[in-house]
Amino acid sequence: MNKLIKKAREVIDIEIAGLEQVKEQLDQDFINLVEKSKEILSKGGKLVISGVGKSGHIGKKIAATLASTGARSVFVHPVEALHGDLGVLESKDLFIGLSYSGESDELLAILPAVKRFGTPIAAITESENSALGEYSDIVVKIEVEKEACPFGLAPTTSAVATLAMGDALAMVLMDEHKFTQEDYGMFHPGGAIGRAVTLRVSDIMRSDDKLAKVNLDTTVKDVLLSMTKAKCGAAIIVDENNSLKGIFTDGDFRRCVESDLNILQKNIKDVMTINPTAVYAEDLVVSVLKIVESKNINDIIVLDKSEKVVGLIDIQDLPKLKLM
């Protein structure tokens, strides 16, 4: 094995072991943090995350994750807090301090002021006996056996553990608040994620003259003409009640013509694919992306609530809609 890969795997193994330790340490204190967070948020307060150094970088990510998943949260740098940013803090908030050692001078310096605000303090740290732990009302431990750093100095395993604990808090709160995909989309209006979880299938499907829809007795030749007119790579086959019966794609035609040069004269019902994949017009677009990933198909039929055909999703349309 290449020595570089070997070393990298050793680092990851150490960090995995640390995460396993932290997982086993989860106890009533974590439950207390969740319950206190729920109480604070329900009363219009927010979660104020603070830390310095690597803990500060991790804290920014935790605050962002909390905020994007329905828990009001901000990050405050302890040094900036000493020079005015503490004004963001209210007594109805919950202050969450991050410091693995629990002895970060910059973080400890603002705790007396936080106490004067009457704001409850929670800590994510190695020990409840640290200075941060003793200041805090709730202490969630993240004790790890060793850092991945060979000198035991650079925050590595401990930084991963802090991040994982923050993610655990965010995801548990998300579950407790019944936060939905639609809610997530509201907080992510820009980018592919936001579009995928806010747009409905009806917003992006092809319909009307952009749809090649034919009946069961249509010849393959006429089906191809219909597809060409609609500039569509697939035709949807329906019965007299507009109920879905099958699909026929340009790929199907190429495969069929290899074995039957007389296919143009056949009825489409004899060569179509039955039971094609379909979604509903009111479904979220994210459901389409999941189907595309799992089934590797290019065309998905759209039905209304009464199971009638109303449109088609062509995978070729998704990149220009910036959904893939």
N, C-alpha and C positions, 0 to 999 in steps of 0.2 A: 504493500500500500504506500502511496506517495506520502512522505512525511508531513507535508502541508495539510493534506486531507486528514491524516491521523490526528494532528494537533487540533484542527478545527472540530473534529468529532469529539475529542476529549473535552473541549470547552463546552460544547453543546450538552454532552453527557453530564458534566458538572452542574450546568444550569437546570437540566431536567431533574436531576436529583434534588436540587434546591426547591424546585417547584413542588415536587412530591412531598417534601418536608412541610412546606407551607400549606399544602392541601390538608395534610393531617393535623395541622395546628388550628384549623378553623374550629371555632367553638362559640360559646355564648356571647363572647365579645363582638364577634362579627355580626351575630344576630342583633345585638344591641345597636351597632352602628347602622345597620339597615333600618331598624325600627325608628331610631332617632332621625335618620335622614328622611324617612317617610313623614314623620311628624313635622319636621321643619318645612319640607316642601309643601305639605298640605296646608300650612298656615301662611303660605306666601313667601317663605324664606328661601335661601339658596345655600348651596354647598360651596364654601370658599376654600380652595386648595392652595397650600403654600409649601414651598420647599426651596432649597438652594443647591447649587451645583447639579450633579446628575439627578438628584431628587427633584430639583426644580424643572428640569427638562421632562422628566416622567410626569410630574404634576400637571404640566401644561397639557400633556396628552390625556391624562385622566379627566381633567376638567372639560376638555373638548369632547371626549366620549360621553361623559355624563350629560352635557348640554345637548348633544346631538341625539340622545336617546330619551329625552323627555324630563331630565332632572336638571333644574336650573343650577348652573355652576359657573364659577369664574376662577381664574388663577391669579394669585397675588404674590409677587416676588417679595420676600421679607425685607430686603434692603429698600426697595421702592416703597413698601408699606411704612417704613420708618420716616419716609419723606413725603407723606401725604396720601399714598394709595390706600392706606387703611380706612380712608373715608368710604370705601365701597362696602365696608363691613357694617352690619346691623345686629342688634341684639337678637333678632328673630332668625339669624343665620346659624349655620354650623360650620365652625372652622376646623379643617382637617389638615394637620401638619404631617409632612412626610420627612423622615430622617431615619436612616437605618440605625445609626449610632444613637440617635436621640439626643445628641450633644451639639448640634450645629448652632454656633453662637448667634448667627444672623437670625435664625428662626426663633431661638429662645428669647432674643431681645424684644420681639414684638408680643410675646405671650402675656406679659403684664397688662399691656394696653388692651389686648383681646379680652382678658378677664374683666377689665374695667367696663368694657362695653356690655358685659353680662352675656357674652356669646359663649355657648358651650363649645368645648374643645375636644376633638378626637385625634388620636395619633395612630399612624401606621409606622411601626418601628420595631426594633429587635427586642426591646425589653421594657416592661412596665416600670422598672426601677431606674430607667434613664431620666435625665432632667425633663425631657419632653413627656415621657410617660407619667411622671409625677405631677406635671401640670395639667394632665388631660383627664377628662371625665370618662372617656372610653379609650381603651388601648387595644388595637388589633396587632398581634404579634406576627412578624415575618422573619423569624430566626432561621438562617441557613447555615449549613455546616462549613462551607468554604466558598470563597470567591473563585471565579475562573482565572482571575489574574494570578500569575505565579508568585507575586509578592504579597498577595492578599490585600492589596491597596486599592486598585481601581474598582469602583463599584460595577460589578458585572452580574453575578448571581443575585445579589441583593437588589440591584436595579430591576432585573427581570421579575423578581418576586414582588417588588412594589407595584410594578406595572400590572402584573397578573391580579394582584389584590384589588387594584383600582378597576380593572375590567370586570372582576367578579362582582364588585359593588354595583357597577353600572348595569350589568346584565341582570342581576337579581332585582334591582329597582325597576328596570324595564319590564320584567316579568310581573312584578307586583303591581305596577301601574297599568297593566294590560296594554302596553304600548304596541301599536299595530304598524304594519307596513305603510299604511296611509299616513299615519302620524310621522313615521320616519321620513316619508317623502316631503311632508310639509316643512321639515327642518333642513331638507336638502333640495331646494328648488332648482339649483344649478347642477349641471353635469348629468352623466348617464344614469347614476343612481336615482337622482330625483325624478328624472323623466320616466324611468322604468317603474317606479313605485307610485307615481301619481297619474300617469296617462292610462286611459282605458283602451282596450282593444279597438273599440269603435272610433277612437281618435286617429288611429294609424292604418286601419284596414283599407283595402281596395274595395270599391263598390260601384254600382251603376255601370257606366260605360267602360270602366276599367276592370270589369269583371267578366270572365268568360264562363257563362252558365248555360248548359245545354240539357236537353232531355235524353232519356235512355235510348231512343231510336235514332238519334243523330249519327250520321256516318263519321268515321274518323277524319275523313277529308274535311267535312264541314266543321268539325271540332277544331281542327288545326287553323282553319280560316277564322274561326271565332277567337281563338287564342291570339292570332296575329293582329286582328282588329283591336283587341283589348290591350295589346302589347303586354301579354301576360304569359308566364311560363307554365300555367296549369289551367285546366278547365274543370269546373265543378259540375257533376252530373246530378240532376234532381228529377223527381217525379212530377206529376201534374199538380201536386200540392206544395211544391217547392221544398220538399223534404230531401235531405241528403241521401244520395245513393252511392256515390263514389267520386273518385278524382282521377284525372288523366294528365300526366305532365309531359313536357317535351322529352324528358329523360325516358319516360315510359315508351314514347313513340320510337325513339332511337333503338331501344332494346327490342321492341316488337318487330320492327322492320328488318332486323337482322335475320329473323327466322321466318318472316312472312311478308313477301313483297306485295301481296294483295291486301294488306291491312287497311288501305285507304277506303275500301268499299265496305268494310265491316261496320256494324253498329258499335257504338262506343260501349254499350252494356256488356259486350262480349270480351272487351280487353281492359276495361277500367279496373282500378284498384278499389275494392269495397272496404268499408269500415275505416275510412281515412281519419287521421287525427283532426280534432276540432276543438275550438274554444268558444266561449260566449262573448258577445259584444261588450258586456259590462265587466268582464274580467280585467284585472290589471295587466299591463304589458309585461310585468315581471314574470307572469305565468308563461307567456310566450317564450321568453328567453330561457326559462327552465326546460321547456319542451325542446327547443332548438339544441340545447346543450346535451340533453339526454337521448334524443332520438335521431339527431343528425339529419333532419329533413328540411326541405327548402320552402314548402308551402303548407299553410295551416288554414283550414276552413273556419269561418266564423258563423255562429248561429245566434238567433235571438232567443228570448226566453221560451218561445213556443216551439223551439227546435227547427225553425225555418232558416234557410241559408240567406245570409245578408252580406257576406263579404269574404275576403281572402287576405291572409297575411303572407306576403312574399318576403323571404329572408333578405332579398336584395335591397329591400327598402329600408332595412334597419340601420345600416351604416350611415346613410345620408340623414337619418333622423337622430344620429349620434346616440344610438341605443346599444351599440356593440363596439 
